[in-house]
């Protein structure tokens, strides 16, 4: 286990509330600033092809105002790739997209890639941006990612998050096993999707885990207690998970 786990806060769902009324609030840029005050080590934002939540204006302002690491989530689409390469965030996280999905439903299929993912990785790398791929915990996908020379893999934790009680241990073990494969291949280990205050600590305790990206649960909590406190609560959980592991 690493000595520190970076907490990336995804502010997309703040924009989802705003876009429900096509108005100016709540502003995800302000939410990002409050998340930083709460202890976020990075801000994640997904500029989708259909612009259903985060808008071009938001991304421009994130890049001017965010003081911590910026993680630009995007599909392998020319228009968003052009924006990403121009703005040069710290990280570019490539994800699959479907117009019908409510949120990202699974990882990229790098193993069956016809060249689109490889070309996107090359464009991002040439722009001097660190590249991460959002992948299901599948050994085939990790092998394919390693061949592309990406900097990190973000494991899709959705199946773990929705697993019934008898299946939670199996899903967690799958994350641990594939996580070891990621680190042994020389890539950074990240994880995210569906993580909550109730289920995050076992994932945070996985050996080699460097970063967790969490959005919906934090934004939901922030509705009740405010963004700064919601992020601070999650930061405390990650820190306590480290302390528990160090004292074993």
C-alpha positions as a Markdown table, in Angstrom:
| # | Residue | x | y | z |
|---|---|---|---|---|
| 1 | Unk | 0.0 | 0.0 | 0.0 |
| 2 | Unk | 1.3 | 3.5 | -0.8 |
| 3 | Unk | 2.0 | 6.0 | 2.0 |
| 4 | Unk | -0.6 | 8.4 | 0.6 |
| 5 | Unk | -3.8 | 8.0 | -1.5 |
| 6 | Unk | -4.7 | 10.9 | -3.7 |
| 7 | Unk | -8.4 | 11.9 | -3.6 |
| 8 | Unk | -9.8 | 13.1 | -6.9 |
| 9 | Unk | -13.2 | 14.7 | -6.6 |
| 10 | Unk | -15.4 | 14.4 | -9.7 |
| 11 | Unk | -17.7 | 17.5 | -9.9 |
| 12 | Unk | -19.8 | 16.4 | -12.9 |
| 13 | Unk | -23.0 | 15.9 | -10.9 |
| 14 | Unk | -22.9 | 19.5 | -9.7 |
| 15 | Unk | -23.2 | 20.4 | -13.4 |
| 16 | Unk | -25.9 | 17.8 | -13.8 |
| 17 | Unk | -28.1 | 19.7 | -11.3 |
| 18 | Unk | -27.3 | 23.0 | -13.1 |
| 19 | Unk | -28.1 | 21.6 | -16.5 |
| 20 | Unk | -31.5 | 20.3 | -15.3 |
| 21 | Unk | -32.6 | 24.0 | -15.4 |
| 22 | Unk | -30.1 | 25.3 | -18.0 |
| 23 | Unk | -29.1 | 28.0 | -15.5 |
| 24 | Unk | -25.9 | 29.2 | -13.9 |
| 25 | Unk | -26.0 | 27.4 | -10.6 |
| 26 | Unk | -24.8 | 25.4 | -8.9 |
| 27 | Unk | -21.5 | 26.2 | -10.5 |
| 28 | Unk | -19.1 | 23.2 | -10.7 |
| 29 | Unk | -16.1 | 25.6 | -10.8 |
| 30 | Unk | -17.1 | 26.9 | -7.4 |
| 31 | Unk | -17.6 | 23.3 | -6.2 |
| 32 | Unk | -14.1 | 22.5 | -7.3 |
| 33 | Unk | -12.7 | 25.3 | -5.3 |
| 34 | Unk | -14.6 | 24.2 | -2.2 |
| 35 | Unk | -13.5 | 20.6 | -2.8 |
| 36 | Unk | -9.9 | 21.8 | -2.7 |
| 37 | Unk | -10.5 | 23.5 | 0.6 |
| 38 | Unk | -11.9 | 20.2 | 1.9 |
| 39 | Unk | -8.7 | 18.3 | 1.0 |
| 40 | Unk | -9.2 | 17.2 | -2.6 |
| 41 | Unk | -5.9 | 16.4 | -4.2 |
| 42 | Unk | -7.4 | 16.5 | -7.7 |
| 43 | Unk | -10.5 | 17.6 | -9.6 |
| 44 | Unk | -12.0 | 15.3 | -12.2 |
| 45 | Unk | -14.4 | 16.5 | -14.9 |
| 46 | Unk | -15.9 | 14.6 | -17.8 |
| 47 | Unk | -16.5 | 16.7 | -21.0 |
| 48 | Unk | -18.9 | 14.3 | -22.8 |
| 49 | Unk | -19.6 | 14.5 | -26.5 |
| 50 | Unk | -23.2 | 15.4 | -25.8 |
| 51 | Unk | -22.3 | 18.0 | -23.2 |
| 52 | Unk | -25.0 | 16.7 | -20.9 |
| 53 | Unk | -23.3 | 18.1 | -17.7 |
| 54 | Unk | -19.9 | 19.7 | -17.9 |
| 55 | Unk | -19.6 | 22.4 | -20.5 |
| 56 | Unk | -16.7 | 23.8 | -22.5 |
| 57 | Unk | -16.9 | 27.0 | -20.4 |
| 58 | Unk | -16.4 | 24.9 | -17.2 |
| 59 | Unk | -13.3 | 23.2 | -18.5 |
| 60 | Unk | -11.7 | 26.4 | -19.5 |
| 61 | Unk | -12.3 | 27.8 | -16.0 |
| 62 | Unk | -11.1 | 24.6 | -14.3 |
| 63 | Unk | -7.8 | 25.0 | -16.1 |
| 64 | Unk | -7.5 | 28.6 | -15.0 |
| 65 | Unk | -8.5 | 28.2 | -11.3 |
| 66 | Unk | -7.9 | 24.7 | -10.0 |
| 67 | Unk | -4.7 | 24.6 | -7.9 |
| 68 | Unk | -4.5 | 20.8 | -7.5 |
| 69 | Unk | -4.2 | 18.1 | -10.1 |
| 70 | Unk | -6.6 | 18.3 | -13.0 |
| 71 | Unk | -8.0 | 15.0 | -14.5 |
| 72 | Unk | -9.8 | 15.5 | -17.8 |
| 73 | Unk | -12.1 | 12.6 | -18.5 |
| 74 | Unk | -13.0 | 12.1 | -22.2 |
| 75 | Unk | -13.9 | 9.7 | -24.9 |
| 76 | Unk | -11.8 | 9.1 | -28.0 |
| 77 | Unk | -13.6 | 11.8 | -29.9 |
| 78 | Unk | -11.8 | 14.5 | -32.0 |
| 79 | Unk | -13.5 | 17.5 | -30.6 |
| 80 | Unk | -12.8 | 16.7 | -26.9 |
| 81 | Unk | -9.3 | 15.4 | -27.7 |
| 82 | Unk | -8.5 | 18.7 | -29.4 |
| 83 | Unk | -9.7 | 20.6 | -26.3 |
| 84 | Unk | -7.8 | 18.4 | -23.9 |
| 85 | Unk | -4.6 | 18.6 | -25.9 |
| 86 | Unk | -4.9 | 22.4 | -26.1 |
| 87 | Unk | -5.6 | 22.9 | -22.4 |
| 88 | Unk | -3.0 | 20.4 | -21.2 |
| 89 | Unk | -4.5 | 19.0 | -17.9 |
| 90 | Unk | -2.2 | 17.0 | -15.6 |
| 91 | Unk | -4.1 | 13.8 | -16.6 |
| 92 | Unk | -6.4 | 12.6 | -19.4 |
| 93 | Unk | -8.6 | 9.7 | -18.5 |
| 94 | Unk | -10.0 | 7.9 | -21.5 |
| 95 | Unk | -13.4 | 6.3 | -21.0 |
| 96 | Unk | -16.1 | 4.7 | -23.2 |
| 97 | Unk | -19.3 | 6.7 | -23.9 |
| 98 | Unk | -22.8 | 5.8 | -24.9 |
| 99 | Unk | -25.5 | 8.4 | -25.5 |
| 100 | Unk | -28.1 | 6.0 | -23.9 |
| 101 | Unk | -26.2 | 5.5 | -20.6 |
| 102 | Unk | -26.9 | 7.4 | -17.4 |
| 103 | Unk | -23.3 | 7.2 | -16.4 |
| 104 | Unk | -20.2 | 5.3 | -17.6 |
| 105 | Unk | -21.3 | 1.7 | -17.5 |
| 106 | Unk | -18.0 | -0.2 | -18.0 |
| 107 | Unk | -14.4 | 0.0 | -19.0 |
| 108 | Unk | -12.7 | 0.5 | -22.4 |
| 109 | Unk | -12.2 | -2.6 | -24.5 |
| 110 | Unk | -8.5 | -2.0 | -25.2 |
| 111 | Unk | -7.9 | -5.7 | -26.0 |
| 112 | Unk | -10.2 | -5.4 | -29.1 |
| 113 | Unk | -9.2 | -1.8 | -30.0 |
| 114 | Unk | -9.0 | -1.2 | -33.8 |
| 115 | Unk | -6.5 | 1.6 | -33.2 |
| 116 | Unk | -8.8 | 4.4 | -32.0 |
| 117 | Unk | -7.6 | 4.2 | -28.4 |
| 118 | Unk | -4.0 | 3.8 | -29.4 |
| 119 | Unk | -4.2 | 6.9 | -31.6 |
| 120 | Unk | -5.9 | 8.9 | -28.8 |
| 121 | Unk | -3.2 | 7.8 | -26.3 |
| 122 | Unk | -0.5 | 8.9 | -28.8 |
| 123 | Unk | -2.1 | 12.3 | -29.3 |
| 124 | Unk | -2.4 | 12.9 | -25.5 |
| 125 | Unk | 1.1 | 11.7 | -24.8 |
| 126 | Unk | 2.5 | 13.9 | -27.6 |
| 127 | Unk | 0.8 | 16.9 | -25.9 |
| 128 | Unk | 2.8 | 16.1 | -22.7 |
| 129 | Unk | -0.2 | 14.9 | -20.7 |
| 130 | Unk | -0.2 | 11.9 | -18.5 |
| 131 | Unk | -2.6 | 9.2 | -19.7 |
| 132 | Unk | -4.9 | 6.9 | -17.8 |
| 133 | Unk | -7.4 | 4.3 | -19.1 |
| 134 | Unk | -10.7 | 3.4 | -17.4 |
| 135 | Unk | -10.8 | -0.4 | -17.4 |
| 136 | Unk | -12.7 | -3.3 | -16.0 |
| 137 | Unk | -10.6 | -5.5 | -13.7 |
| 138 | Unk | -9.9 | -7.9 | -16.5 |
| 139 | Unk | -6.3 | -9.3 | -17.0 |
| 140 | Unk | -6.6 | -9.1 | -20.8 |
| 141 | Unk | -7.4 | -5.4 | -20.6 |
| 142 | Unk | -4.5 | -4.7 | -18.3 |
| 143 | Unk | -2.1 | -6.5 | -20.6 |
| 144 | Unk | -3.4 | -4.5 | -23.6 |
| 145 | Unk | -3.0 | -1.2 | -21.6 |
| 146 | Unk | 0.6 | -2.0 | -20.7 |
| 147 | Unk | 1.4 | -2.5 | -24.3 |
| 148 | Unk | 0.1 | 1.0 | -25.1 |
| 149 | Unk | 2.5 | 2.5 | -22.5 |
| 150 | Unk | 0.0 | 4.5 | -20.5 |
| 151 | Unk | 0.9 | 6.0 | -17.2 |
| 152 | Unk | -2.0 | 4.6 | -15.2 |
| 153 | Unk | -5.0 | 2.4 | -15.1 |
| 154 | Unk | -8.2 | 3.4 | -13.3 |
| 155 | Unk | -10.0 | 0.2 | -12.3 |
| 156 | Unk | -13.8 | 0.2 | -12.7 |
| 157 | Unk | -15.2 | -0.4 | -9.2 |
| 158 | Unk | -18.8 | -0.4 | -10.2 |
| 159 | Unk | -19.3 | -4.2 | -9.9 |
| 160 | Unk | -17.8 | -4.1 | -6.4 |
| 161 | Unk | -20.0 | -1.2 | -5.5 |
| 162 | Unk | -23.3 | -2.9 | -6.5 |
| 163 | Unk | -22.3 | -6.4 | -5.4 |
| 164 | Unk | -24.6 | -8.2 | -3.0 |
| 165 | Unk | -23.3 | -9.2 | 0.4 |
| 166 | Unk | -22.1 | -12.7 | -0.6 |
| 167 | Unk | -20.3 | -11.4 | -3.7 |
| 168 | Unk | -18.5 | -8.4 | -2.2 |
| 169 | Unk | -15.4 | -10.4 | -1.1 |
| 170 | Unk | -15.0 | -11.9 | -4.6 |
| 171 | Unk | -15.3 | -8.5 | -6.3 |
| 172 | Unk | -12.8 | -7.0 | -3.9 |
| 173 | Unk | -10.4 | -9.9 | -4.5 |
| 174 | Unk | -10.7 | -9.4 | -8.2 |
| 175 | Unk | -9.7 | -5.7 | -7.7 |
| 176 | Unk | -6.7 | -6.7 | -5.6 |
| 177 | Unk | -5.5 | -9.3 | -8.1 |
| 178 | Unk | -5.8 | -7.1 | -11.1 |
| 179 | Unk | -4.4 | -4.2 | -9.1 |
| 180 | Unk | -1.2 | -6.2 | -8.5 |
| 181 | Unk | -1.0 | -6.8 | -12.2 |
| 182 | Unk | -1.3 | -3.1 | -12.9 |
| 183 | Unk | 1.5 | -2.2 | -10.5 |
| 184 | Unk | 3.8 | -5.0 | -11.6 |
| 185 | Unk | 3.4 | -3.7 | -15.2 |
| 186 | Unk | 4.8 | -0.4 | -14.0 |
| 187 | Unk | 1.6 | 1.6 | -14.2 |
| 188 | Unk | 0.0 | 3.7 | -11.5 |
| 189 | Unk | -3.1 | 2.1 | -9.9 |
| 190 | Unk | -6.2 | 4.3 | -9.7 |
| 191 | Unk | -9.8 | 3.3 | -9.1 |
| 192 | Unk | -13.3 | 4.7 | -9.2 |
| 193 | Unk | -17.0 | 4.5 | -9.9 |
| 194 | Unk | -19.7 | 3.9 | -7.4 |
| 195 | Unk | -17.4 | 4.3 | -4.4 |
| 196 | Unk | -19.2 | 5.7 | -1.3 |
| 197 | Unk | -18.5 | 6.5 | 2.3 |
| 198 | Unk | -19.6 | 3.0 | 3.2 |
| 199 | Unk | -17.5 | 1.0 | 0.8 |
| 200 | Unk | -14.4 | 3.0 | 0.0 |
| 201 | Unk | -12.0 | 1.9 | 2.7 |
| 202 | Unk | -11.4 | -1.7 | 1.5 |
| 203 | Unk | -10.6 | -0.3 | -2.0 |
| 204 | Unk | -8.3 | 2.3 | -0.4 |
| 205 | Unk | -6.5 | -0.5 | 1.4 |
| 206 | Unk | -5.6 | -2.4 | -1.8 |
| 207 | Unk | -1.8 | -2.7 | -2.1 |
| 208 | Unk | -0.3 | -0.1 | -4.5 |
| 209 | Unk | -3.4 | 2.1 | -4.7 |
| 210 | Unk | -2.4 | 5.6 | -5.6 |
| 211 | Unk | -5.6 | 7.4 | -6.4 |
| 212 | Unk | -9.4 | 7.2 | -6.0 |
| 213 | Unk | -11.8 | 9.3 | -8.0 |
| 214 | Unk | -15.1 | 9.8 | -6.4 |
| 215 | Unk | -18.0 | 12.0 | -7.5 |
| 216 | Unk | -21.6 | 11.1 | -6.9 |
| 217 | Unk | -21.3 | 10.1 | -3.3 |
| 218 | Unk | -19.4 | 13.2 | -2.4 |
| 219 | Unk | -21.8 | 15.5 | -4.3 |
| 220 | Unk | -24.8 | 13.7 | -2.7 |
| 221 | Unk | -23.3 | 14.2 | 0.8 |
| 222 | Unk | -22.5 | 17.9 | -0.1 |
| 223 | Unk | -26.1 | 18.6 | -0.7 |
| 224 | Unk | -26.6 | 17.8 | 3.0 |
| 225 | Unk | -23.5 | 19.1 | 4.7 |
| 226 | Unk | -21.7 | 21.3 | 2.1 |
| 227 | Unk | -18.9 | 20.5 | -0.4 |
| 228 | Unk | -16.0 | 21.4 | 1.9 |
| 229 | Unk | -17.2 | 19.1 | 4.8 |
| 230 | Unk | -18.2 | 16.3 | 2.4 |
| 231 | Unk | -14.7 | 16.1 | 0.9 |
| 232 | Unk | -13.1 | 16.5 | 4.4 |
| 233 | Unk | -15.1 | 13.5 | 5.6 |
| 234 | Unk | -13.9 | 11.3 | 2.6 |
| 235 | Unk | -10.3 | 12.5 | 3.2 |
| 236 | Unk | -10.5 | 11.4 | 6.8 |
| 237 | Unk | -11.7 | 8.0 | 5.8 |
| 238 | Unk | -8.8 | 7.5 | 3.4 |
| 239 | Unk | -6.3 | 8.6 | 6.0 |
| 240 | Unk | -7.7 | 6.3 | 8.6 |
| 241 | Unk | -7.6 | 3.4 | 6.2 |
| 242 | Unk | -3.9 | 4.0 | 5.8 |
| 243 | Unk | -3.3 | 4.2 | 9.5 |
| 244 | Unk | -5.2 | 0.9 | 10.1 |
| 245 | Unk | -3.0 | -0.8 | 7.5 |
| 246 | Unk | 0.2 | 0.6 | 8.9 |
| 247 | Unk | -0.5 | -0.7 | 12.3 |
| 248 | Unk | -1.3 | -4.3 | 11.2 |
